Amino acid sequence: ASPETGGVAFGVDHVFVQNGCYERHGMYGHNDDLMRFTVLSWAALEACFSVDCNGSMYGDDCIFLVNDWMVGLVPLIMTSHYRRYGCFENARTIFDIHNMGYCGNFAVCNPQDLGLPNGDFFDKLFHDRQIKLLKGGIELSDRVVTVSPSYRDEILTPEGGWGLQESCRGRFPHLDGVLNGIDESEWDPSTDHFLSAKMQGYDNFYSVDDLSGKKSCKLHIQSHLGLNQDKDVPVICFIGRLAYQKGIDLLEQVFPWLMNTNDGVCGNVQLIMMGSGEEKYASFLRNAEGSHKGKVAGVVGFTPELEHKILAGADILLMP
């Protein structure tokens, strides 16, 4: 904040939580995940009063954008603990749902294990003889949003609600969908730094008015991933989490047809797949590449640089 900005601060403060439970490989899948994300939720709330950001504290007059089940306890802790002592009375929480298939399921524990001495609102987590952190976020936040208007409609159904559709329907007046967007400067192929000489030795820029550089992008990614270099062959790409909801199972089903050269429809294509997630789909990526060398690249993992280069060179993008 400064007099030039009228006392308003701009930018983003990054507050990091240091604890031994975070100093290990991987963000999820540990047997103490409930404790780890409980600590994160408490820290997010307590930081407003204890962390000096650019010369001042945030205080309790703020808005929390709560992303997914990992911090689904934030609205519960705020309601059951802080507001009891007159804190966060003007604060609001917005709970953002990215994927209902991941609910933050854990065995039922004592509320005291989560730092809640009297257990107020703890029952909001209960579902199917488990506690689900996603459910707590849905039921106790001030507003709920999803990543698109269509996904908002989907989570109200038994197929898309993953057992929590009634909780979502109960929040319908305060439920909305906000369509994800992209940073147009980051994803502009005429200026993308991943396509620049600094990153790969030569520029591969192109635009809607001059597509000549796209052929170079295709040849570059073909060479980089060990595909046969052919500027005319259609390149299909899939980039996403290797999970049922993302459609990788559908790609696995049509893969033999896609590679078939006998029916006169497919076969003369190249396929690039990249993602991480369930091992059975990771094995599909590896086996697909191994059995179709030069035509298929299966990358288990993810890097932003490779993502940009794949999208720049591909002709067809498969999306869930």
C-alpha positions as CSV (number, residue, x, y, z in Angstrom):
1,A,0.0,0.0,0.0
2,S,1.2,3.5,-0.7
3,P,-0.2,7.1,-1.1
4,E,0.1,6.8,-4.8
5,T,-2.3,3.8,-4.9
6,G,-4.7,5.4,-2.5
7,G,-3.7,3.1,0.4
8,V,-4.6,0.0,-1.6
9,A,-2.1,-2.8,-1.9
10,F,-1.6,-4.7,-5.2
11,G,0.1,-8.0,-6.0
12,V,0.2,-11.3,-4.2
13,D,1.8,-12.2,-0.8
14,H,3.1,-15.7,-0.6
15,V,2.8,-17.2,2.9
16,F,4.6,-20.5,3.4
17,V,3.8,-22.9,6.2
18,Q,6.9,-24.7,7.6
19,N,6.4,-28.0,9.3
20,G,8.1,-31.4,9.2
21,C,5.0,-33.0,7.9
22,Y,5.4,-31.1,4.6
23,E,9.0,-31.9,4.1
24,R,8.6,-35.1,2.1
25,H,8.0,-36.2,-1.4
26,G,4.6,-35.6,-2.9
27,M,1.6,-33.6,-1.8
28,Y,-0.9,-36.3,-1.2
29,G,-1.1,-40.0,-0.4
30,H,0.5,-40.0,3.1
31,N,-1.1,-41.8,6.0
32,D,-1.2,-38.5,8.0
33,D,-2.8,-36.4,5.3
34,L,-5.7,-35.5,7.6
35,M,-3.3,-33.9,10.1
36,R,-1.3,-32.3,7.4
37,F,-4.2,-30.5,5.8
38,T,-5.8,-29.7,9.1
39,V,-2.6,-27.8,10.0
40,L,-2.7,-26.0,6.7
41,S,-6.3,-24.9,7.3
42,W,-5.5,-23.6,10.8
43,A,-2.4,-21.8,9.4
44,A,-4.4,-20.1,6.7
45,L,-6.7,-18.6,9.3
46,E,-4.1,-17.8,11.9
47,A,-1.8,-16.1,9.3
48,C,-4.2,-13.2,9.1
49,F,-3.3,-12.2,12.7
50,S,0.3,-13.3,13.0
51,V,2.1,-12.8,9.7
52,D,3.4,-9.4,8.7
53,C,2.8,-8.9,5.0
54,N,4.5,-5.8,3.6
55,G,4.3,-3.9,6.9
56,S,0.8,-4.8,8.2
57,M,-1.4,-7.7,9.2
58,Y,-4.4,-8.7,7.1
59,G,-6.7,-8.8,10.1
60,D,-10.1,-10.5,10.0
61,D,-11.9,-8.4,7.5
62,C,-11.1,-10.5,4.4
63,I,-12.3,-13.1,1.9
64,F,-11.0,-16.6,1.8
65,L,-10.9,-18.4,-1.5
66,V,-10.9,-22.0,-0.4
67,N,-9.7,-24.4,-3.1
68,D,-10.9,-27.9,-2.9
69,W,-11.0,-30.6,-0.2
70,M,-7.4,-30.0,1.1
71,V,-8.6,-26.8,2.9
72,G,-12.2,-27.8,3.3
73,L,-11.9,-27.3,7.1
74,V,-11.3,-23.6,6.8
75,P,-15.1,-22.7,6.8
76,L,-15.7,-25.1,9.7
77,I,-12.8,-23.8,11.8
78,M,-13.8,-20.2,11.2
79,T,-17.4,-20.9,12.1
80,S,-16.9,-23.2,15.1
81,H,-13.8,-21.5,16.7
82,Y,-12.9,-18.0,15.6
83,R,-16.4,-16.5,15.4
84,R,-17.0,-17.8,18.9
85,Y,-14.5,-15.2,20.0
86,G,-15.7,-12.4,17.8
87,C,-13.1,-12.9,15.0
88,F,-13.8,-13.0,11.3
89,E,-17.4,-11.7,11.8
90,N,-17.2,-9.8,8.5
91,A,-15.0,-12.4,6.7
92,R,-16.5,-14.6,4.0
93,T,-15.5,-17.9,2.5
94,I,-15.8,-19.0,-1.2
95,F,-15.3,-22.7,-1.7
96,D,-14.0,-23.7,-5.1
97,I,-14.8,-27.2,-6.3
98,H,-12.4,-28.6,-9.0
99,N,-13.3,-32.3,-9.0
100,M,-16.1,-33.9,-6.9
101,G,-14.4,-37.3,-7.4
102,Y,-11.8,-36.3,-4.8
103,C,-13.6,-35.7,-1.5
104,G,-10.9,-35.9,1.1
105,N,-12.2,-39.1,2.6
106,F,-10.9,-40.1,6.1
107,A,-11.9,-42.4,8.9
108,V,-14.0,-40.8,11.6
109,C,-11.9,-39.3,14.3
110,N,-12.4,-37.2,17.4
111,P,-13.0,-33.5,16.8
112,Q,-10.3,-32.8,19.3
113,D,-7.8,-34.4,16.9
114,L,-8.6,-31.5,14.5
115,G,-8.1,-28.9,17.2
116,L,-11.9,-28.5,17.8
117,P,-12.5,-29.0,21.5
118,N,-16.3,-28.9,21.5
119,G,-16.9,-30.5,18.1
120,D,-19.4,-27.8,16.9
121,F,-20.4,-28.4,13.3
122,F,-18.2,-31.5,13.1
123,D,-21.2,-33.5,11.9
124,K,-21.1,-31.5,8.7
125,L,-18.2,-33.7,7.6
126,F,-20.0,-37.0,8.0
127,H,-21.0,-39.0,5.0
128,D,-21.1,-42.8,4.3
129,R,-19.5,-43.6,7.7
130,Q,-16.5,-41.4,6.9
131,I,-15.6,-37.8,7.2
132,K,-15.3,-35.9,3.9
133,L,-13.5,-32.5,4.0
134,L,-15.1,-31.6,0.7
135,K,-18.6,-31.9,2.2
136,G,-17.6,-29.6,5.1
137,G,-16.5,-26.9,2.6
138,I,-19.7,-27.2,0.6
139,E,-22.0,-27.0,3.6
140,L,-20.3,-24.3,5.7
141,S,-18.9,-21.8,3.2
142,D,-20.7,-18.6,2.3
143,R,-20.5,-19.3,-1.4
144,V,-19.7,-22.3,-3.6
145,V,-18.3,-22.1,-7.1
146,T,-17.2,-24.7,-9.7
147,V,-14.8,-24.4,-12.6
148,S,-17.6,-23.9,-15.1
149,P,-21.4,-23.4,-15.4
150,S,-21.8,-26.9,-16.9
151,Y,-19.9,-28.5,-14.0
152,R,-22.1,-26.7,-11.6
153,D,-25.1,-28.5,-13.2
154,E,-23.2,-31.8,-13.3
155,I,-22.5,-31.9,-9.5
156,L,-26.2,-31.7,-8.8
157,T,-26.8,-35.1,-10.4
158,P,-26.2,-38.6,-8.9
159,E,-23.6,-39.2,-11.6
160,G,-21.6,-36.1,-11.0
161,G,-22.2,-35.5,-7.3
162,W,-20.3,-38.6,-6.2
163,G,-22.7,-39.1,-3.3
164,L,-22.7,-35.4,-2.3
165,Q,-25.3,-34.2,-4.8
166,E,-27.8,-33.5,-1.9
167,S,-25.3,-31.3,-0.2
168,C,-24.7,-29.4,-3.5
169,R,-28.5,-29.1,-4.1
170,G,-28.9,-27.7,-0.6
171,R,-26.5,-24.9,-1.5
172,F,-28.1,-24.2,-4.8
173,P,-29.0,-20.5,-4.0
174,H,-25.3,-19.9,-3.2
175,L,-23.8,-22.2,-5.9
176,D,-22.4,-20.9,-9.2
177,G,-20.1,-21.9,-12.0
178,V,-17.3,-19.6,-13.1
179,L,-15.7,-20.6,-16.4
180,N,-11.9,-21.1,-16.2
181,G,-9.9,-18.8,-18.4
182,I,-6.3,-18.6,-19.6
183,D,-3.6,-16.0,-19.4
184,E,-3.6,-14.8,-23.0
185,S,-0.1,-13.4,-22.7
186,E,1.3,-16.7,-21.4
187,W,-0.4,-18.8,-24.1
188,D,0.1,-16.5,-27.1
189,P,2.2,-18.6,-29.6
190,S,3.5,-15.4,-31.1
191,T,5.3,-14.5,-27.9
192,D,5.4,-17.7,-25.9
193,H,8.9,-17.8,-24.3
194,F,8.9,-21.7,-24.4
195,L,8.9,-21.4,-28.2
196,S,11.8,-18.9,-28.2
197,A,15.4,-19.3,-29.2
198,K,16.4,-18.8,-25.5
199,M,14.6,-22.1,-24.7
200,Q,15.4,-24.2,-27.7
201,G,18.0,-22.5,-29.8
202,Y,15.7,-21.0,-32.4
203,D,12.3,-19.2,-32.5
204,N,9.2,-21.2,-33.4
205,F,6.6,-18.4,-33.0
206,Y,3.4,-18.3,-35.0
207,S,0.1,-16.5,-35.0
208,V,-3.4,-16.6,-36.5
209,D,-2.1,-14.4,-39.3
210,D,1.1,-16.4,-40.0
211,L,0.9,-20.1,-39.2
212,S,4.3,-21.0,-40.8
213,G,6.0,-21.4,-37.5
214,K,3.5,-24.1,-36.4
215,K,5.1,-26.6,-38.7
216,S,8.4,-26.0,-37.0
217,C,6.7,-26.5,-33.6
218,K,5.4,-29.9,-34.9
219,L,8.8,-31.0,-36.1
220,H,10.5,-29.9,-32.9
221,I,8.1,-31.8,-30.6
222,Q,8.3,-34.9,-32.9
223,S,12.1,-34.8,-32.6
224,H,12.0,-34.2,-28.9
225,L,9.7,-37.1,-28.1
226,G,11.1,-39.6,-30.6
227,L,8.3,-39.5,-33.1
228,N,8.8,-39.8,-36.8
229,Q,9.3,-36.3,-38.2
230,D,6.5,-35.6,-40.7
231,K,5.1,-32.1,-41.0
232,D,1.9,-33.4,-42.7
233,V,0.8,-36.2,-40.4
234,P,-2.0,-35.2,-38.0
235,V,-0.7,-35.0,-34.4
236,I,-3.3,-35.7,-31.6
237,C,-2.5,-34.8,-28.0
238,F,-4.0,-35.4,-24.6
239,I,-2.7,-33.6,-21.5
240,G,-4.4,-34.2,-18.2
241,R,-4.6,-36.1,-15.0
242,L,-4.7,-39.8,-15.5
243,A,-8.0,-40.4,-13.9
244,Y,-11.4,-41.7,-15.0
245,Q,-13.0,-38.3,-14.9
246,K,-10.6,-36.9,-17.4
247,G,-11.4,-39.3,-20.3
248,I,-8.2,-41.2,-20.4
249,D,-10.2,-44.4,-20.2
250,L,-12.1,-43.5,-23.4
251,L,-8.8,-42.8,-25.1
252,E,-7.6,-46.2,-24.0
253,Q,-10.7,-47.9,-25.5
254,V,-10.3,-46.3,-28.9
255,F,-6.6,-46.6,-29.1
256,P,-6.5,-49.8,-31.2
257,W,-8.9,-48.2,-33.7
258,L,-6.9,-45.1,-33.7
259,M,-3.7,-47.0,-34.6
260,N,-5.3,-49.3,-37.1
261,T,-4.0,-48.9,-40.6
262,N,-6.4,-51.4,-42.3
263,D,-9.7,-49.6,-42.3
264,G,-8.7,-46.6,-44.3
265,V,-9.9,-44.2,-41.6
266,C,-7.1,-44.0,-39.0
267,G,-3.6,-45.3,-38.5
268,N,-1.9,-42.4,-40.3
269,V,-1.7,-40.3,-37.1
270,Q,0.6,-39.6,-34.2
271,L,-0.5,-39.5,-30.6
272,I,1.1,-37.6,-27.7
273,M,-0.2,-38.3,-24.2
274,M,1.1,-36.6,-21.0
275,G,-0.1,-36.8,-17.4
276,S,0.2,-38.3,-14.0
277,G,-2.2,-40.1,-11.8
278,E,-3.5,-43.7,-11.5
279,E,-0.9,-46.3,-12.2
280,K,-3.1,-48.4,-14.6
281,Y,-3.4,-45.4,-16.9
282,A,0.3,-44.6,-16.6
283,S,1.0,-48.2,-17.7
284,F,-1.2,-47.6,-20.7
285,L,0.9,-44.6,-21.7
286,R,4.1,-46.5,-21.4
287,N,2.8,-49.6,-23.2
288,A,1.2,-47.5,-26.0
289,E,4.6,-45.9,-26.7
290,G,6.5,-49.1,-26.4
291,S,4.3,-50.9,-29.0
292,H,4.1,-48.0,-31.4
293,K,7.5,-46.5,-31.5
294,G,7.7,-43.4,-33.8
295,K,3.9,-43.0,-33.7
296,V,3.0,-42.6,-30.0
297,A,4.7,-40.7,-27.1
298,G,3.5,-41.5,-23.6
299,V,4.9,-39.1,-21.0
300,V,4.2,-40.0,-17.4
301,G,4.7,-36.8,-15.5
302,F,4.3,-33.1,-16.3
303,T,6.3,-30.0,-17.0
304,P,5.0,-26.6,-18.1
305,E,7.6,-26.3,-20.9
306,L,6.6,-29.6,-22.4
307,E,2.9,-28.8,-22.1
308,H,3.4,-25.5,-24.1
309,K,5.5,-27.3,-26.8
310,I,3.0,-30.2,-27.2
311,L,0.1,-27.8,-27.6
312,A,2.1,-25.6,-30.0
313,G,2.9,-28.5,-32.3
314,A,-0.3,-30.6,-32.1
315,D,-3.1,-30.4,-34.7
316,I,-5.9,-31.9,-32.5
317,L,-6.4,-31.5,-28.8
318,L,-8.4,-34.1,-26.8
319,M,-10.2,-32.5,-23.8
320,P,-12.4,-34.1,-21.1
